[in-house]
Amino acid sequence: MSSFAEDLHAALAGPDHAISPKYFYDAQGSALFEQICELPEYYPTRTELALLNRHAGDLAARMGPGAQLIEYGAGALVKVRLLLARMAQPDSFVPVDISGPHLLAACEALQREQPALRILPVVADFTRPHVLPDAPAHGQRIGFFPGSSIGNFDPQEALAFLKLLREELDGGALLIGVDLIKDPARLHAAYNDAQGVTARFNLNLLRHAQRELKLECDPAGFDHYAFYDPRKHRIEMHLLPRGEQHLQLQGRRYTLVPGESLHTENSYKYSVESFQALAREAGFRPSAHWTDEQRWFSLHWLGA
């Protein structure tokens, strides 16, 4: 299994200087992302919350009694509360996240609110094969992947990940949030907020590497840069060097110069039809979807 250090070496040495956005999410990065979700420019969180609140009863009915709800990339467990409050005798809740301390703290808070709920946290990289608790004896296994995090995968990676979930959720379903193609100006504002929180979130990847891997670099020597590519229907986030920047990791030295960048994230946007086609290719059966009035965001129920 690839590690943070191995992936960062590959990114700094490779021609594209690209690394997975999963490395944003140490405890500091997870806290910064929670701040992003509260920003006025960042429409996905409040739009998805409104959809979940409006349709929670229908979604709970689709899950049925005794379901096991698995949330991938669980984070602060904000959105899932809307579903858990409406579910009929859930078998268990299985939050999966790469950031262990952040996940366990969120689970403790949820357990205090719902002492009867069986919470079975899994600290793992959910994009790779991982071990889940046993499936429920009498209910469905339901996956929940909110936040349009599927957009962080390129199309082939997204297909491979959805195939993994299709196997894991066999006999159940996946509820997934998907950001939709829209006015580039709105997308630009969402990833370049006036308070600079997204910039700090992006730069935290370097600070995470400093804390965990003893990376030697100057994060202040890099600028946050995010833009929408309409041909690929995706936001790209980069860290641009201000002048020649030297980085040292585990005894190996790297240099990034103006004109290069460290490519830290993609966020693909879909139409309802293009996402449903991807889901079908992965083996799911799209059976319902919901959008807000502006058609900024969508929720999809995919039978497994």
Disulfide bonds with the S-S distance in Angstrom:
none
